[in-house]
């Protein structure tokens, strides 16, 4: 993980919103479907006071669509429950993993078969910093 970036929402960030599905085959006339606007802050950030951004590094979460350099939107107000992707601090190191609970024991699972799960044991210092709600990455 790289730098944690605090969230500061000073103004609205609206863009035109097309209220239609986008064809992956034959293109359609998009202008016919422009029916409003979308504020990215409202769409991506549900709890502004509890939200921060962090950049991912590495390939351990590629299977869930988190790639090296992606910007992760993290909400500290959401409960880190079984199956959620979380930011966790383990023995002083930040990581992004899927939180799993089985038979009363917790583990942090990568989404890449090359990385074994991290079994959380008594004595591990673990702090969950929040639940990842969105991933932003470039396509180019």
PLY file of the C-alpha trace (Angstrom):
ply
format ascii 1.0
element vertex 140
property float x
property float y
property float z
element edge 139
property int vertex1
property int vertex2
end_header
0.00 0.00 0.00
1.17 3.53 -0.64
0.10 6.85 0.81
-3.27 7.29 2.49
-5.07 10.30 1.02
-7.69 12.02 3.21
-11.00 12.95 1.60
-12.00 16.58 1.38
-15.19 17.29 -0.52
-15.36 21.00 -1.13
-17.64 21.16 -4.14
-19.92 19.17 -6.34
-18.29 17.17 -9.14
-21.09 16.64 -11.68
-20.89 15.15 -15.15
-23.56 14.31 -17.76
-25.27 10.99 -17.09
-26.62 8.77 -19.83
-29.52 6.74 -18.45
-29.13 3.83 -20.82
-27.05 0.71 -21.17
-23.95 1.02 -23.32
-23.77 -1.47 -26.17
-20.56 -3.46 -26.28
-21.36 -4.32 -29.90
-23.17 -1.97 -32.29
-22.94 1.66 -31.05
-26.01 3.78 -30.31
-26.60 7.54 -30.33
-25.66 8.50 -26.73
-26.95 12.09 -26.94
-30.52 10.77 -27.19
-30.20 9.38 -23.66
-28.67 12.27 -21.71
-31.18 12.77 -18.92
-29.35 14.34 -16.03
-26.06 14.58 -14.25
-24.07 12.46 -11.87
-22.10 13.87 -8.95
-19.13 11.56 -8.54
-18.78 12.56 -4.89
-22.33 11.42 -4.17
-21.89 8.24 -6.21
-18.54 7.14 -4.80
-18.49 8.67 -1.30
-21.41 7.71 0.93
-19.89 8.80 4.25
-17.53 11.75 3.58
-16.27 12.08 7.16
-15.33 8.39 7.25
-13.90 8.04 3.73
-10.31 8.13 2.54
-8.36 7.04 -0.54
-5.33 4.77 -0.74
-3.25 3.53 -3.67
-2.81 -0.22 -4.10
0.53 -1.77 -4.88
1.25 -5.28 -6.07
-0.85 -7.97 -7.75
-2.33 -9.95 -4.85
-5.87 -8.62 -5.51
-5.93 -8.78 -9.33
-8.68 -11.42 -9.24
-11.16 -8.93 -7.79
-10.14 -6.12 -10.15
-7.64 -4.29 -7.93
-4.41 -3.70 -9.83
-1.06 -2.10 -9.04
-1.50 1.68 -8.80
-5.30 1.62 -8.48
-6.94 4.19 -6.25
-9.14 2.56 -3.62
-12.07 4.33 -1.94
-12.26 3.16 1.68
-15.14 3.73 4.12
-14.26 3.44 7.83
-17.94 3.59 8.87
-18.82 0.23 7.27
-18.57 -2.93 9.32
-15.76 -5.23 8.16
-17.73 -8.46 7.82
-17.04 -11.82 6.17
-16.49 -11.47 2.44
-15.73 -7.74 2.34
-12.50 -6.37 0.89
-10.76 -4.42 3.64
-7.68 -2.37 4.36
-5.97 -3.99 7.33
-2.87 -3.18 9.31
-1.04 -6.33 10.35
1.93 -5.94 12.66
2.44 -2.38 11.38
2.02 -3.12 7.64
-0.99 -2.05 5.53
-2.57 -4.53 3.13
-5.73 -4.89 1.07
-7.37 -8.34 1.32
-10.74 -10.09 1.51
-11.81 -10.72 5.11
-12.99 -14.29 5.69
-14.41 -15.95 8.79
-14.58 -19.73 9.13
-15.32 -21.68 12.29
-14.77 -18.59 14.41
-11.34 -17.82 12.92
-10.53 -14.88 10.67
-8.18 -14.80 7.71
-7.22 -12.29 5.06
-7.44 -13.78 1.56
-5.65 -12.57 -1.56
-7.44 -12.75 -4.90
-4.41 -14.30 -6.58
-3.54 -17.99 -6.19
0.16 -17.10 -5.88
-0.44 -15.67 -2.41
-1.48 -17.80 0.56
-4.14 -16.56 2.99
-2.99 -14.73 6.10
-4.40 -16.66 9.05
-5.01 -14.25 11.91
-3.66 -15.71 15.10
-3.81 -14.62 18.69
-0.94 -12.23 19.18
-1.20 -10.66 15.73
-1.72 -6.93 15.98
-4.52 -6.38 13.44
-6.48 -3.18 12.86
-9.06 -2.92 10.07
-8.87 0.59 8.60
-12.07 0.27 6.59
-13.98 -1.46 3.81
-13.05 -0.87 0.16
-16.15 0.40 -1.65
-14.80 1.39 -5.08
-11.72 0.90 -7.23
-10.57 3.54 -9.70
-8.07 2.58 -12.37
-6.96 3.75 -15.78
-7.80 1.76 -18.87
-4.95 3.20 -20.90
0 1
1 2
2 3
3 4
4 5
5 6
6 7
7 8
8 9
9 10
10 11
11 12
12 13
13 14
14 15
15 16
16 17
17 18
18 19
19 20
20 21
21 22
22 23
23 24
24 25
25 26
26 27
27 28
28 29
29 30
30 31
31 32
32 33
33 34
34 35
35 36
36 37
37 38
38 39
39 40
40 41
41 42
42 43
43 44
44 45
45 46
46 47
47 48
48 49
49 50
50 51
51 52
52 53
53 54
54 55
55 56
56 57
57 58
58 59
59 60
60 61
61 62
62 63
63 64
64 65
65 66
66 67
67 68
68 69
69 70
70 71
71 72
72 73
73 74
74 75
75 76
76 77
77 78
78 79
79 80
80 81
81 82
82 83
83 84
84 85
85 86
86 87
87 88
88 89
89 90
90 91
91 92
92 93
93 94
94 95
95 96
96 97
97 98
98 99
99 100
100 101
101 102
102 103
103 104
104 105
105 106
106 107
107 108
108 109
109 110
110 111
111 112
112 113
113 114
114 115
115 116
116 117
117 118
118 119
119 120
120 121
121 122
122 123
123 124
124 125
125 126
126 127
127 128
128 129
129 130
130 131
131 132
132 133
133 134
134 135
135 136
136 137
137 138
138 139
